[in-house]
C-alpha cells in the first residue's frame, strides 16, 4: 500500500476539463468532490476558460480550469482518487484526447519527479498546452519554481489569441464546491 504524506500535506496542482453535457456543472461537481475529501484541501481555483480542442479536433470546445490544493495523499493515491472521481462523474475513455464529461489531471506534486507507467510528474505535456498553462497561471504559487515560465507562456497564449483560449467565467469556489445534485 502506498504511504500517506504528513498532516500538513503536499502542494499539488490539478487540471480540470469538460466538453460533454453541462460542462460548468461537471467542473463544479469535480471541485465539490475534491473539496469534500478528508485528505484534500483546495487552496485556489482558477477561472473557467473555454478552449478549442487539441489533438482530436472534431469535438465541442472545452471548459478548462486548474486547482491548487494540499493533500496528505501520496502522488499515486491522489491520481487514483482523481480517476475515481472521473468515473463518478461519468467519464468514459473511448478516443484519445476525445470528448469527455470530465478530465482530472495531476500536473505537479510538490517537487516530486517520477516517471512510472501509472504516473509521470511533472505532467509530461503541460508546458505545451495553453489550456493547461493559462488556468495554472491563475493558481500557481508565486514562489513556485515554474512561475516565470508558466507566466510567460500563459500571457503569450492569451495575447496572441492563436491558442483558442478565452476566459469564460470566474467563480467563487467556496460556493461552487457545495454538494452537487444531479
C-alpha positions as CSV (number, residue, x, y, z in Angstrom):
1,X,0.0,0.0,0.0
2,X,1.2,3.5,-0.9
3,X,2.1,5.5,2.2
4,X,0.4,8.8,3.1
5,X,2.1,12.1,3.4
6,X,2.4,14.3,6.5
7,X,-0.6,16.0,8.0
8,X,0.4,19.5,6.7
9,X,0.3,17.9,3.2
10,X,1.9,18.3,-0.1
11,X,1.2,21.0,-2.6
12,X,-0.4,19.7,-5.8
13,X,-1.9,21.2,-8.9
14,X,-4.8,19.7,-10.9
15,X,-6.1,20.5,-14.3
16,X,-9.8,20.0,-15.0
17,X,-11.6,19.9,-18.3
18,X,-15.0,19.1,-19.7
19,X,-16.7,19.2,-23.1
20,X,-19.7,17.0,-22.8
21,X,-23.0,17.6,-21.0
22,X,-23.3,20.6,-18.7
23,X,-19.6,21.5,-18.7
24,X,-19.8,24.1,-16.0
25,X,-21.8,21.9,-13.6
26,X,-19.4,19.0,-14.2
27,X,-16.4,21.1,-13.3
28,X,-18.2,22.4,-10.2
29,X,-19.2,18.8,-9.2
30,X,-15.5,17.8,-9.5
31,X,-14.5,20.7,-7.3
32,X,-17.1,19.6,-4.8
33,X,-15.9,16.0,-4.7
34,X,-12.3,17.1,-4.2
35,X,-13.2,19.7,-1.5
36,X,-15.3,17.1,0.4
37,X,-12.4,14.6,0.5
38,X,-10.9,14.5,4.1
39,X,-7.3,14.4,2.8
40,X,-7.6,17.1,0.2
41,X,-7.9,20.9,0.9
42,X,-8.4,23.2,-2.1
43,X,-6.5,26.5,-1.7
44,X,-7.0,28.2,-5.1
45,X,-9.3,27.8,-8.1
46,X,-8.7,29.4,-11.5
47,X,-11.2,31.0,-13.7
48,X,-13.1,28.8,-16.3
49,X,-11.6,29.1,-19.8
50,X,-13.3,28.0,-23.0
51,X,-10.7,26.3,-25.2
52,X,-10.6,24.8,-28.7
53,X,-10.0,21.0,-28.7
54,X,-6.4,19.9,-29.3
55,X,-5.3,16.6,-31.0
56,X,-8.7,15.2,-31.9
57,X,-10.4,18.4,-33.1
58,X,-13.8,17.1,-34.2
59,X,-15.5,17.7,-30.9
60,X,-17.1,20.6,-28.9
61,X,-15.0,23.2,-27.1
62,X,-13.8,22.5,-23.6
63,X,-14.1,24.4,-20.4
64,X,-10.8,24.1,-18.5
65,X,-9.7,25.1,-15.0
66,X,-6.9,24.5,-12.6
67,X,-6.8,23.9,-8.8
68,X,-4.1,24.3,-6.2
69,X,-4.5,22.1,-3.2
70,X,-2.8,20.5,-0.3
71,X,-3.1,16.8,0.3
72,X,-1.9,14.1,2.7
73,X,-2.4,11.5,-0.1
74,X,0.8,10.3,-1.9
75,X,1.0,11.2,-5.6
76,X,-0.2,7.7,-6.7
77,X,-3.1,7.7,-4.2
78,X,-4.1,11.2,-5.4
79,X,-4.0,10.1,-9.0
80,X,-6.2,7.1,-8.2
81,X,-8.7,9.3,-6.4
82,X,-8.9,11.6,-9.4
83,X,-9.6,8.7,-11.6
84,X,-12.3,7.5,-9.2
85,X,-13.9,11.0,-9.3
86,X,-13.8,10.9,-13.1
87,X,-15.8,7.6,-13.1
88,X,-18.3,9.0,-10.6
89,X,-18.9,11.9,-13.0
90,X,-19.5,9.6,-16.0
91,X,-16.1,9.6,-17.7
92,X,-15.8,7.0,-20.4
93,X,-12.4,6.7,-22.3
94,X,-13.0,5.9,-25.9
95,X,-11.0,8.2,-28.1
96,X,-7.5,9.5,-27.1
97,X,-8.0,13.3,-26.4
98,X,-11.6,12.8,-27.4
99,X,-14.8,14.2,-25.8
100,X,-15.2,13.7,-22.1
101,X,-17.6,14.6,-19.3
102,X,-14.6,15.3,-17.0
103,X,-10.9,15.1,-17.1
104,X,-8.8,15.5,-13.9
105,X,-5.0,15.5,-14.5
106,X,-2.4,15.7,-11.8
107,X,0.1,18.3,-13.1
108,X,2.5,18.9,-10.2
109,X,3.0,17.4,-6.8
110,X,5.5,19.3,-4.6
111,X,8.9,18.9,-6.2
112,X,8.3,15.3,-6.9
113,X,9.7,14.0,-10.2
114,X,8.7,10.5,-11.2
115,X,8.3,8.5,-14.4
116,X,6.3,5.4,-13.8
117,X,3.8,3.6,-16.0
118,X,0.9,4.8,-13.9
119,X,2.1,8.4,-13.3
120,X,4.7,10.9,-14.7
121,X,5.4,14.1,-12.7
122,X,5.5,16.8,-13.6
123,X,2.8,16.1,-16.2
124,X,4.8,15.5,-19.4
125,X,2.8,17.7,-21.8
126,X,1.6,20.5,-19.6
127,X,4.1,23.1,-20.8
128,X,2.9,22.5,-24.4
129,X,-0.8,23.3,-23.7
130,X,-2.2,26.7,-23.3
131,X,-5.5,25.2,-22.0
132,X,-3.4,23.9,-19.0
133,X,-0.9,26.8,-18.6
134,X,-3.4,29.7,-18.6
135,X,-5.6,28.3,-15.8
136,X,-2.5,27.0,-14.0
137,X,-1.1,30.6,-14.0
138,X,-4.2,31.7,-12.1
139,X,-3.4,29.3,-9.2
140,X,0.4,28.7,-9.2
141,X,2.1,29.9,-6.1
142,X,4.2,33.0,-6.8
143,X,7.3,31.2,-5.3
144,X,6.9,28.1,-7.4
145,X,10.0,27.2,-9.5
146,X,7.9,27.2,-12.7
147,X,6.1,30.5,-12.1
148,X,8.2,32.6,-14.6
149,X,7.9,30.0,-17.4
150,X,4.2,29.4,-16.8
151,X,3.5,33.2,-16.6
152,X,5.3,33.9,-19.9
153,X,3.6,31.1,-21.8
154,X,0.2,32.0,-20.3
155,X,0.5,35.7,-21.3
156,X,1.6,34.8,-24.8
157,X,-1.3,32.4,-25.3
158,X,-3.9,35.0,-24.2
159,X,-2.3,37.9,-26.0
160,X,-1.9,36.4,-29.5
161,X,-5.2,34.6,-29.4
162,X,-3.8,31.8,-31.6
163,X,-4.3,29.2,-28.9
164,X,-8.1,29.3,-28.9
165,X,-8.5,30.1,-25.2
166,X,-10.7,32.8,-23.7
167,X,-11.8,33.5,-20.1
168,X,-15.3,32.1,-19.9
169,X,-16.2,32.8,-16.3
170,X,-14.8,33.4,-12.8
171,X,-16.3,31.6,-9.9
172,X,-16.5,31.9,-6.1
173,X,-15.1,28.4,-5.4
174,X,-16.4,28.2,-1.8
175,X,-20.0,28.4,-3.0
176,X,-19.1,26.4,-6.1
177,X,-18.0,23.5,-4.0
178,X,-21.3,22.9,-2.3
179,X,-22.6,19.4,-2.9
180,X,-23.6,18.6,-6.4
181,X,-27.1,17.4,-7.1
182,X,-28.0,15.8,-10.4
